[in-house]
């Protein structure tokens, strides 16, 4: 990902200073000298650090996402040259609501009281109490992100601060290279699992809007929003803190059905060289049918293959893998079976303030993204950058696609299709 930078700016390392820190530690774990350096030299601060695990222990999630934010605010308050502080939240910090504006919301819980409670209990006790503490929020990530926004509203109003809320961030569109990604979070994990042949069925409503955004246009939005925050001349109060909902559903909609279909089309063109089965993927939003299909296409084949592995003296692996896969599916199902009505007036306004040169440098508008072009490269990029399967293995992969094992898989899938047809006819 840095090859282009090395060619165009070979001395870029001299312009980057790395500083050791830890959001779990009080004061961000900074040394005295590093803290003084930041206080005296920084003029624009981006607070992006967070734990994004949906099932993170609540104590740890609070320590990083809320206490870490409080420490960043305190540090920025001391910065002598500060012009802008941009906090990166999530579009789903208020996912307990159906409509989400670029505004703060009042919550039935207080971030200070939650913090005081968590200080008194252990991690295991926090796990037991988490459902009752987070209430209508689906996980600790969105809950603590909401609390962090409440913290900013209550303590940072006098600072030049703004909040940026991106939706589901996936691989790059164009910059610095097409379709680069380095993690299995969210829908990319599902596609990677399908590409490997492990995930054949997923709990998802294909008709729901997939609020996905490319990471490079998102980063362009973050940089531009920081400029916008620093350019504002109005009196700084909590009521004037700008919030930017960075979503695709308002101006450039794509559904999960389109997401799945385009990935399957291009997945067939770029099969993995070491896939377990051919790529086939079913999105099901009926709990009973999903449970049955999960049993048929995941559990039963896994039991059979693990049994053969044991007989051959090898370690069984598939059942344990599917346990993790199904946990992953359950965790993100909330976002694959619902949709929200967002407003993004501040993002649209931001794009309108930019001149043509800035628009070319920071193409943040989601209207500039062609999803057909994007998905033509998305699967290939995931194959190369994430799964480390170079394109020179394509001939091997396509040969395996015609093997007897994959022929048997096709026969099995035909039987599954017949079962589905009978299920829907009942």
C-alpha positions in Angstrom: 0.0 0.0 0.0 3.0 2.3 0.5 4.7 1.6 -2.8 3.3 4.6 -4.5 4.2 6.8 -1.6 7.8 5.5 -1.7 8.1 6.4 -5.4 6.4 9.8 -5.2 7.8 10.9 -1.8 10.9 8.8 -1.2 11.8 10.9 1.9 8.3 10.7 3.5 9.6 9.0 6.6 11.3 12.2 7.7 7.9 13.9 7.9 6.4 11.2 10.2 7.0 11.0 13.9 5.7 7.9 15.7 4.8 8.2 19.3 4.1 5.3 21.7 0.7 5.4 23.4 -2.1 3.2 24.8 -5.7 4.3 25.0 -6.3 1.7 27.9 -3.8 3.6 30.1 -4.7 6.8 31.9 -3.2 9.8 30.1 -2.9 7.7 26.9 0.3 6.1 28.2 2.4 9.0 26.9 5.8 9.9 28.2 6.3 13.4 29.6 8.5 14.5 26.7 6.1 13.1 24.1 3.2 14.8 25.7 5.0 18.1 25.7 5.9 17.6 22.0 2.3 17.1 21.1 1.1 20.0 23.2 3.6 22.4 21.6 3.5 21.3 18.0 0.1 19.7 17.0 -2.5 21.9 15.3 -4.9 19.3 13.9 -5.8 16.1 15.8 -7.7 13.1 14.6 -9.0 10.7 17.2 -9.5 7.4 15.4 -8.2 4.9 17.9 -10.9 2.5 19.2 -11.7 -1.1 19.8 -14.2 -2.1 17.0 -14.9 -5.6 18.3 -18.7 -5.9 18.7 -18.3 -8.5 21.5 -15.5 -6.8 23.4 -15.7 -6.9 27.2 -17.6 -3.8 28.3 -14.9 -2.7 30.8 -12.2 -2.8 28.1 -14.5 -1.2 25.5 -15.3 1.6 27.9 -11.6 2.1 28.8 -10.6 2.5 25.2 -13.6 4.2 23.6 -14.8 6.4 26.4 -11.9 7.0 28.8 -9.5 7.2 25.8 -11.7 9.9 24.3 -11.7 11.8 27.6 -7.9 11.7 27.7 -7.6 12.9 24.1 -9.9 15.9 24.9 -7.8 16.7 27.9 -4.6 16.6 25.8 -6.1 18.7 23.1 -7.3 21.3 25.6 -3.6 21.9 26.4 -2.4 22.1 22.8 -1.2 25.6 22.1 -1.8 25.6 18.4 -4.9 23.5 18.1 -7.1 24.4 15.2 -9.3 21.3 14.8 -10.1 18.1 16.7 -12.0 15.5 14.7 -13.4 12.5 16.6 -14.3 9.5 14.5 -17.4 7.7 15.8 -19.7 5.4 13.9 -23.0 5.9 12.0 -24.4 3.2 14.3 -23.8 4.9 17.6 -27.5 5.6 17.7 -28.6 2.4 16.0 -31.3 1.9 18.7 -33.2 4.6 16.7 -34.8 4.2 13.2 -33.9 7.7 12.0 -30.5 9.2 12.6 -29.8 12.9 12.0 -26.4 14.7 12.2 -27.2 15.6 15.8 -26.6 14.6 19.4 -29.2 12.4 21.2 -30.2 12.1 24.8 -29.6 8.7 26.4 -31.3 6.9 29.3 -27.8 6.3 30.7 -25.0 8.6 31.9 -21.4 7.9 30.8 -20.0 9.0 34.1 -22.3 6.7 36.1 -21.5 3.8 33.7 -17.8 4.4 34.2 -18.2 4.5 38.0 -20.1 1.2 37.9 -17.5 -0.5 35.7 -14.7 0.5 38.1 -16.4 -1.5 40.9 -16.9 -4.8 39.0 -14.7 -7.4 37.4 -14.6 -8.3 33.7 -16.5 -11.5 34.3 -19.2 -9.5 36.3 -19.3 -7.0 33.5 -20.0 -9.7 31.0 -22.9 -10.9 33.0 -24.3 -7.4 33.4 -23.7 -6.2 29.8 -27.2 -7.0 28.4 -28.9 -5.0 31.2 -26.4 -2.2 31.0 -26.4 -1.6 27.2 -30.1 -1.9 26.9 -31.3 -1.2 23.3 -27.8 -1.1 21.8 -26.8 -4.4 20.1 -23.2 -4.6 21.3 -20.6 -2.9 23.5 -19.0 -1.2 20.5 -22.0 0.9 19.5 -22.9 1.5 23.1 -19.5 2.9 24.1 -19.3 5.0 20.9 -22.6 6.6 21.9 -21.2 7.3 25.4 -18.1 8.9 23.8 -20.3 11.2 21.8 -22.2 12.1 25.0 -18.8 12.8 26.7 -17.8 15.2 23.8 -21.1 17.0 24.0 -20.6 17.5 27.8 -16.9 18.4 28.0 -15.5 19.5 24.6 -17.9 22.3 23.5 -15.3 25.0 23.9 -12.8 23.2 21.6 -12.8 23.3 17.8 -14.2 19.8 17.7 -16.3 17.8 15.3 -17.7 14.2 15.1 -17.4 12.1 11.9 -19.7 9.1 11.7 -18.8 6.6 9.0 -21.1 3.7 8.1 -19.7 0.2 7.3 -16.1 0.9 6.0 -14.8 -1.6 3.4 -11.8 -1.6 1.0 -10.5 1.3 -1.1 -12.1 2.5 -4.2 -9.0 4.0 -5.9 -6.5 5.5 -3.5 -3.7 4.7 -3.0 -4.3 1.4 -4.8 -7.6 -0.1 -5.9 -9.5 -2.5 -3.5 -6.9 -2.6 -0.8 -8.0 -4.0 2.6 -6.3 -5.7 5.5 -9.0 -6.9 7.9 -11.9 -9.4 8.0 -14.3 -7.1 9.8 -18.0 -6.9 8.7 -19.2 -7.9 5.3 -15.6 -8.5 4.0 -15.3 -11.4 6.4 -18.4 -12.9 5.1 -17.2 -12.7 1.5 -13.8 -14.1 2.4 -15.5 -17.0 4.1 -17.7 -17.6 1.1 -14.6 -17.4 -1.2 -12.8 -20.1 0.8 -15.9 -22.3 0.6 -16.5 -22.2 4.4 -19.5 -19.8 4.5 -22.4 -21.1 2.4 -25.3 -19.5 4.1 -25.6 -16.2 6.1 -28.4 -14.6 8.1 -29.1 -11.5 6.1 -32.1 -9.7 4.5 -31.0 -9.3 0.9 -33.5 -6.5 0.4 -32.1 -4.3 3.1 -29.8 -1.4 2.2 -26.1 -2.1 2.7 -24.7 1.2 4.0 -21.1 0.6 2.9 -18.4 3.2 2.2 -14.9 2.8 0.7 -12.1 3.5 3.1 -10.3 6.0 0.8 -13.4 8.2 0.3 -14.1 8.0 4.0 -10.5 9.2 4.8 -11.0 12.0 2.4 -14.1 13.0 4.3 -12.3 12.9 7.6 -9.5 15.2 6.4 -12.0 17.6 4.8 -14.2 17.6 7.9 -11.2 18.5 10.0 -10.7 21.5 7.7 -14.3 22.4 7.9 -14.2 22.3 11.8 -11.2 24.6 11.8 -12.7 27.0 9.4 -15.9 27.7 11.4 -16.0 31.1 13.0 -19.2 30.7 15.2 -18.9 30.7 18.9 -17.8 27.3 20.1 -20.5 25.6 22.3 -21.9 22.1 22.6 -24.8 23.1 20.4 -22.5 24.1 17.6 -20.4 20.9 17.4 -20.7 19.7 13.8 -21.6 16.1 13.1 -21.0 14.4 9.8 -23.0 11.2 8.9 -20.9 9.6 6.2 -23.2 7.1 4.6 -24.0 5.8 1.1 -27.7 5.1 1.6 -28.8 8.7 1.0 -27.1 9.4 -2.3 -25.7 6.1 -3.8 -27.8 3.2 -2.5 -26.7 -0.5 -2.8 -28.6 -3.4 -1.3 -27.2 -6.6 0.3 -28.6 -8.5 -2.7 -26.6 -6.4 -5.1 -23.5 -6.7 -2.8 -23.8 -10.5 -2.8 -24.6 -10.9 -6.5 -21.7 -8.8 -7.7 -19.3 -10.6 -5.3 -20.5 -14.0 -6.5 -20.1 -13.0 -10.2 -16.5 -11.8 -9.7 -15.8 -14.5 -7.2 -16.3 -17.1 -9.9 -13.8 -15.2 -12.1 -11.1 -15.2 -9.3 -11.5 -18.4 -7.4 -9.0 -19.1 -4.5 -6.3 -21.6 -5.1 -6.9 -23.3 -1.7 -10.6 -23.1 -1.3 -12.5 -25.9 0.5 -15.4 -25.8 -1.9 -16.6 -23.7 -4.8 -18.0 -20.3 -3.9 -21.7 -20.4 -3.3 -23.6 -18.1 -0.9 -27.2 -17.9 0.3 -28.6 -14.9 2.2 -31.5 -16.0 4.3 -33.6 -13.8 6.7 -36.0 -16.5 8.0 -34.6 -17.8 11.4 -36.0 -21.3 11.0 -34.8 -21.8 7.4 -31.4 -20.3 8.3 -31.0 -22.8 11.2 -31.9 -25.7 8.9 -29.6 -24.6 6.1 -26.8 -23.9 8.5 -27.1 -27.5 9.7 -27.2 -28.9 6.2 -24.4 -27.0 4.5 -22.1 -26.2 7.4 -22.4 -28.6 10.3 -23.1 -31.9 8.6 -20.3 -31.6 6.0 -18.0 -30.4 8.8 -18.8 -33.4 11.0 -18.1 -35.7 8.0 -14.8 -34.1 7.1 -13.7 -34.0 10.8 -14.6 -37.7 11.2 -12.4 -38.6 8.2 -9.6 -36.4 9.6 -9.8 -38.3 12.9 -9.7 -41.7 11.1 -6.6 -40.5 9.2 -4.9 -39.4 12.4 -5.3 -35.7 11.7 -6.7 -33.0 14.0 -10.4 -32.1 13.3 -10.7 -28.4 12.6 -14.0 -27.6 10.8 -16.5 -27.8 13.7 -14.4 -25.3 15.8 -14.1 -23.1 12.7 -17.8 -23.1 12.2 -18.4 -22.3 15.9 -16.4 -19.0 15.3 -18.1 -18.4 12.0 -21.6 -18.7 13.4 -20.6 -16.5 16.3 -19.4 -13.9 13.8 -22.7 -14.2 11.8 -24.8 -13.8 15.0 -22.8 -10.7 15.9 -23.3 -8.8 12.6 -26.8 -10.1 11.8 -28.2 -7.0 13.5 -26.8 -4.8 10.8 -27.6 -7.2 7.9 -31.3 -7.4 8.7 -32.2 -3.8 9.4 -31.8 -0.4 7.7 -31.8 3.2 9.0 -32.9 6.5 7.6 -29.9 8.8 7.8 -29.5 12.5 7.0 -26.2 13.8 5.7 -26.7 17.5 5.1 -23.4 18.5 6.7 -21.5 16.1 4.4 -23.3 17.4 1.3 -22.6 21.0 2.5 -18.9 20.2 3.0 -18.6 18.9 -0.5 -20.3 22.1 -1.7 -17.6 24.2 0.1 -14.7 22.6 -1.7 -13.2 23.9 -4.9 -12.4 21.7 -7.9 -8.8 21.2 -6.9 -9.7 20.1 -3.4 -12.4 17.8 -4.8 -9.8 16.0 -6.9 -7.5 15.6 -3.9 -10.2 14.7 -1.4 -13.0 13.0 -3.4 -15.2 12.4 -0.4 -18.6 12.5 -2.2 -20.1 9.0 -2.3 -21.8 10.0 -5.6 -18.4 9.7 -7.2 -18.3 6.0 -6.6 -19.5 3.6 -9.3 -20.5 0.4 -7.5 -20.2 -1.7 -10.7 -16.6 -0.5 -11.1 -15.9 -0.9 -7.4 -17.1 -4.5 -7.2 -15.3 -5.5 -10.4 -12.1 -5.0 -8.3 -13.3 -5.7 -4.8 -13.1 -9.5 -4.8 -9.8 -9.5 -6.7 -8.3 -7.0 -4.1 -9.6 -9.1 -1.2 -8.0 -12.2 -2.8 -4.6 -10.5 -3.3 -4.2 -8.1 -0.3 -6.2 -9.9 2.4 -6.0 -13.6 1.6 -2.5 -13.4 0.2 -3.5 -15.4 -2.9 -1.6 -13.8 -5.8 -3.1 -13.7 -9.3 -0.5 -16.1 -10.7 -2.3 -18.9 -8.9 -5.5 -18.4 -10.9 -4.8 -21.2 -13.4 -4.3 -23.6 -10.5 -7.5 -22.4 -8.9 -9.5 -22.8 -12.0 -8.2 -26.3 -12.5 -9.3 -27.2 -9.0 -12.7 -25.8 -9.8 -13.2 -28.7 -12.2 -12.0 -31.4 -9.7 -14.1 -34.4 -8.6 -14.5 -33.0 -5.1 -16.0 -29.8 -6.4 -18.3 -31.8 -8.7 -19.6 -33.6 -5.6 -20.1 -30.2 -4.0 -22.3 -29.2 -7.0 -24.4 -32.3 -6.6 -24.8 -31.6 -2.9 -25.9 -28.0 -3.7 -28.5 -29.3 -6.1 -30.1 -31.3 -3.3 -30.0 -28.3 -1.1 -31.7 -26.2 -3.7 -34.5 -28.9 -4.1 -34.9 -28.7 -0.3 -35.3 -24.9 -0.4 -37.9 -25.1 -3.1 -39.9 -27.7 -1.1 -39.6 -25.5 2.1 -41.0 -22.4 0.3 -43.8 -24.4 -1.3 -45.1 -25.6 2.1 
